[in-house]
Amino acid sequence: MAGSNKTAKGTFEIASWDEKPYEQLAAGGKLTKASVSAKFTGDVTGEGKIEWLMCYVSDDDATFVGLQRIEGSLAGKRGGFVVETIGDFDGKAAKGTWSVVPGTGSGELAGLEGEGRFEAPKGPKATYELDYDFAEVPFRS
């Protein structure tokens, strides 16, 4: 990332979770898809909409990937952006990393780039950190 990085911190809370299995695996595992919404507070405020694909080896062992669109504000700048998520669940907590998808920043968040992490103990609340900066955005008339 160019320039001086900043770190955004806060929490998010799951507002809705709709998970459906789409394939059973050997030894009781399964593949599922979850459509999720979350409310962000802290340095990022607003709403997130997430589509996660999950692979459960057991009820207490899963890996997930997904894309999340966040609309709201980051450090007082309004707009939206998309993060790519990769993580795992060990029965006690879900932990993962985020990467801002290049070119997805909109409004005052145009040019946003960054990477971060989150941790969600079993339950609806999670903490996050996002190290971010803004790339040079060409002027368009």
C-alpha positions in Angstrom: 0.0 0.0 0.0 1.2 3.5 -0.8 1.5 6.4 1.6 1.0 6.2 5.4 -1.2 3.4 6.5 -4.0 3.9 9.1 -5.7 1.2 11.2 -9.4 1.1 11.6 -10.8 -0.8 14.6 -14.2 -1.7 15.9 -16.8 -4.3 16.2 -19.5 -5.8 14.0 -22.6 -7.8 15.0 -24.4 -10.3 12.8 -27.9 -9.1 12.1 -29.1 -12.0 10.0 -27.7 -15.5 9.0 -29.3 -17.7 6.4 -27.1 -20.8 5.8 -28.0 -23.8 3.7 -26.1 -27.0 2.9 -25.6 -27.8 -0.8 -23.5 -30.9 -0.6 -22.8 -33.7 2.0 -19.2 -34.9 2.4 -17.8 -38.2 3.6 -17.7 -38.7 7.4 -20.4 -36.2 8.2 -18.9 -33.1 6.6 -20.8 -30.7 4.4 -20.5 -27.7 2.1 -22.8 -24.7 2.8 -23.6 -21.2 1.6 -24.5 -18.5 4.0 -26.1 -15.1 3.2 -25.3 -12.8 6.1 -25.8 -9.2 7.1 -23.8 -7.3 9.8 -23.9 -3.9 11.5 -20.5 -2.2 11.9 -19.5 0.2 14.7 -16.2 1.9 15.4 -13.9 3.4 12.7 -16.1 1.6 10.1 -19.8 2.3 10.5 -22.6 1.0 8.4 -24.0 -2.3 7.0 -22.2 -5.3 5.5 -23.7 -7.9 3.3 -21.7 -11.1 3.0 -21.9 -14.3 0.9 -19.8 -17.1 2.5 -19.0 -20.5 1.2 -18.1 -22.9 4.0 -16.6 -26.4 4.2 -17.3 -28.2 7.5 -15.2 -31.2 8.3 -17.3 -31.5 11.5 -19.7 -29.2 13.4 -16.7 -27.7 15.2 -14.2 -27.4 12.3 -14.9 -25.3 9.2 -13.1 -23.2 6.6 -14.8 -20.3 4.8 -14.3 -17.9 2.0 -16.5 -15.0 1.0 -17.1 -11.5 -0.4 -18.6 -8.7 1.7 -19.9 -5.4 0.5 -19.7 -2.7 3.3 -21.7 0.5 2.9 -21.3 3.4 5.3 -18.2 5.3 6.4 -14.6 4.7 7.2 -12.9 7.3 9.4 -15.7 9.8 8.5 -15.5 9.3 4.7 -18.7 8.0 3.2 -19.0 5.3 0.6 -18.6 1.6 0.1 -16.1 -1.2 -0.6 -15.8 -4.9 -1.0 -13.6 -7.2 1.1 -12.5 -10.7 0.3 -12.6 -13.0 3.4 -10.7 -16.2 4.2 -11.0 -17.8 7.6 -11.7 -20.8 9.8 -13.9 -21.8 12.7 -12.6 -24.1 15.4 -15.7 -24.6 17.5 -14.8 -21.7 19.8 -14.2 -18.8 17.4 -14.2 -17.7 13.8 -11.0 -16.0 12.7 -10.2 -14.6 9.4 -8.4 -12.1 7.2 -9.8 -9.4 4.9 -8.4 -7.9 1.7 -10.1 -4.9 0.1 -10.8 -5.8 -3.5 -9.0 -3.3 -5.7 -11.2 -0.8 -7.5 -14.3 -1.4 -5.4 -14.1 1.7 -3.3 -17.0 4.1 -4.0 -17.9 7.7 -3.0 -15.3 9.2 -0.7 -13.7 5.7 -0.3 -12.6 5.6 -4.0 -9.1 4.3 -4.1 -9.3 2.4 -0.8 -6.9 -0.4 -0.4 -6.1 -2.5 2.7 -5.9 -5.7 4.6 -7.2 -6.7 8.0 -8.4 -9.4 10.3 -11.4 -10.2 12.5 -12.2 -12.6 15.3 -15.7 -13.7 16.4 -16.0 -15.8 19.5 -19.0 -18.2 19.1 -22.0 -15.8 19.0 -23.1 -12.7 17.0 -20.3 -10.2 17.9 -16.9 -9.8 16.4 -13.9 -7.4 16.6 -12.1 -6.2 13.5 -9.0 -4.3 12.4 -8.3 -2.9 8.9 -5.0 -1.5 7.9 -5.8 0.9 5.0 -4.7 3.7 2.7 -5.9 5.4 -0.4 -4.3 4.8 -3.8 -4.2 7.6 -6.3 -7.5 7.7 -8.3 -7.3 9.2 -11.8 -9.6 12.2 -12.3 -12.6 11.4 -14.6 -14.6 14.2 -16.1 
